[in-house]
Amino acid sequence: MENAVPEMAGHYFSFRRRWQSLTTWNKTARPWWEEQYRKWSLSPWSEVCAREWIAQFREAHARRDLLECTKLIWKMINDIGESRYPNGFDPVLGPTMHLWGCIASLMMASIPVMAGEVSWKGPRPNIWMHPSMSAAVQWTKPLTLHPMVLDSYVKSNDTKPGPWTHPSEGLSAFWTRFCPMGTAYAIPHGWLLACYNTFQTLWANHHTAKVQGQWADFNFQIPEYDDQWGKLTVGTGVNVQYYNLPVCNWMSCHAPTGVEAAFYIPSPPSSPGSNNAAAPNWQTQARSSTRQFRKSASQSRGKLLYPLHFSTGEVGNNMNDEDFWVIESDGDSGYDIFSISELCLQMGFPTAEMIRRELITLSPLGPKLREDGHPAADQIRGELNQSGQKIGKLLLPRTVEYISEYDGRGGMPMWIIISTTVYDITRFTFGTQKEKAQLTENLGGRPNSLPDDPDVYDDLLQRLFLFRCALFEGRKAPKKTMAELPPFSPAMLSWHDNPTSGMYIAVDGIIYNVANYVDRHPGGRDILGQALGRAASNFHDFHAPDTMADYAELAVGRLVPDIALAQLRDHQVAIHDWVFDLERLDTEDDAWVLPVLAHLCGKDASEAIRNRDATADALVHVYDRRKEAIVAHIAPGEVGEIPVGEVARHNDPHSFHGAWVMVDGYVFDVTTLMLHGSSIHGVELPHMWAGRELRDDRLRKWLQEHFPHRVIGRVVAGEARPEPTVEELLTSRIETEQDKIRDELRRRIWGIEKDDETCGGRIKFCGGRKRGCGRGRGAAPGWGPSKGRKRAATDADGGDVTRPAVKRRG
Ligand code: HEM
């Protein structure tokens, strides 16, 4: 295997040799090296072994080598956790330990769900040691592999005891660890972002696949070493200042700078144990608050002590026949908002269409009256300045530097940032002393801690709504080249149509995350809501051809089409449902791959990648490192059949099963539509329909027209299959997996082939490498063949243990 971590290729060893050899050590260079070394050694990059394991995991994952993956996960959790960081609360090293825990959870969520325990005694594989430890240490502790979820780990983290039965539980465990890291610990930003990206991919995978026992993509990229990651001064103790600014308060439902607003919801939805019902529905809240305050504003115009503020997106929502809002410079540095519909009606412009065409120019901040001497526009402006009723003021985007000056000192107002909104709390009436302490903790920036209880948090935001004064202009994410953008299939994209999973829109094949943009969209925020989760085909009807050139930092992926296997071209090869175009490979670096893969061109190579030969190496190389060569996705086959009893079970959008409805013989998964429908898509899908035939004609039409991708099967008569129990999982496909692991372990450790050494139907093992009956001594308990259990004939990533009746593939 190629060494993904340069240190393993010898650079690091030579570095250490130089470090130790004082005679050759250049005295002038040494202080510099010392500082650099210390900084590096406190960072996650210094855990060379962990980095190597991550790299190895990626390779094993591409091969679908479950045994190897499980072992590596085990190492990530146990070896790293216990041996390196005896005290997890160590302020400097503790955070890194948490990071490994997070990455291990992601790894677990990317392999098929398994349960049960496999143990073996023997020398542990030689692991690469941390510089602080002796490389010669031999590990003799018994190694207990708990495939998939490593019971003890889960228990110790208070997530859910027992083996996991769905990959989203892995994500949930990840989340529990990950969220506090931004606030409590200092982790270099690159690592957090890598975790976040992988989480996003896994989440999308588990939405589309929705099947246990399947592999999901693991795209974790070890970030490049960032020597600016921490500033270090050693004085009386260790005083470390970290660059972890963009990851504050994720736990408190805050969209951090440059990171998706999917994080408004603190734990992944639909995962057991997470309280989705209580998650703040920020859009509904914002809309109802807007309505409420517009009403109160119209009742008490001129009497308001405090001007109402609206975002560009909210102004843009009001460009219709009933009400047409415009922004006008207030002569200072801000903008006032006026409604011009009545004036326009009097002047002979009755429709929004006419107003838009004749009187308005659309600026990035919102609709403005023309400024080129148009007589009607000038007349309206004059009227507005003389007697126009102001609706409110415009929320302007402000940078963190700008906001930091409003810290309440020297008579300055007190501003705080919550998610993407800035509030002026100078005149805010605090509910409690605790609330006051929380909000004023970090004036001129983000409050450090906000209520964890979603109800309390919602209530706080409602009360703060009146005090909105600006939008927080987050740091722009770096622009990515087309090759760096991860591929999305249409199905993966379609699930990103809500704040829970992400608010994505594809324009010209590029997928943009508009979560932080909806409030700034000059065309209004509602119209973006209608285009979420799909390609905006009518985008060019409203925009100049080069509009998106200014929004490259919003790009999060590229859309690739679904094709059938039969459509593969001669220079394409399909691996795990992704179609790679071999013509896009690098002619120099990948030259060796082409001849090796020649015989697989135009074919599905998913099986061949499991072998341990040159073909598999080439496939792993392509799958793992050449994602930019992906040009298509293999379309899921005909939807399968779902018994009506099974549909009935999916009757609550907040539950683990989610919400399905039946329409004209087809089953639609409407979980997120029920959760966010009214706020995002403008149509409310009442919960009462969950698990039933949808009998409302308007809603039926709406679903069929706009959400055909949410069809997951055809309805047939029949009862729901009983929920599989852990025992059942163990006795079916899962057992096959475990048997494979056991067989492989036997082969590797004792050199025993499957059918060897049977004594009266039971397999016995010797402790050492020598073959023999081994009756008694060294026998590994519990390793005999299963007692009368049936072995399912499914393959490694085949069967669907939750919904066997639903076949995604034809
Ligand atoms: C994907 C991110 C999007 C961005 C960055 C974006 C940006 C903009 C900008 C800058 C404008 C101002 C007009 C201009 O300069 O051309 C605008 C207007 C508008 N946008 Fe978007 N837009 C996006 C998506 C969409 C989508 C998906 C739709 C709906 C299909 C849409 C509908 C509109 C409408 C109706 C207007 C007003 C056009 C007019 O009245 O002339 N936008 N948008």
Boltz pocket constraint, residues with backbone or C-beta under 6 A from the ligand:
constraints:
  - pocket:
      binder: B
      contacts: [[A, 356], [A, 362], [A, 363], [A, 364], [A, 505], [A, 507], [A, 512], [A, 514], [A, 521], [A, 522], [A, 523], [A, 524], [A, 527], [A, 528], [A, 531], [A, 536], [A, 538], [A, 539], [A, 542], [A, 543], [A, 544], [A, 547], [A, 548], [A, 551]]
      max_distance: 6.0
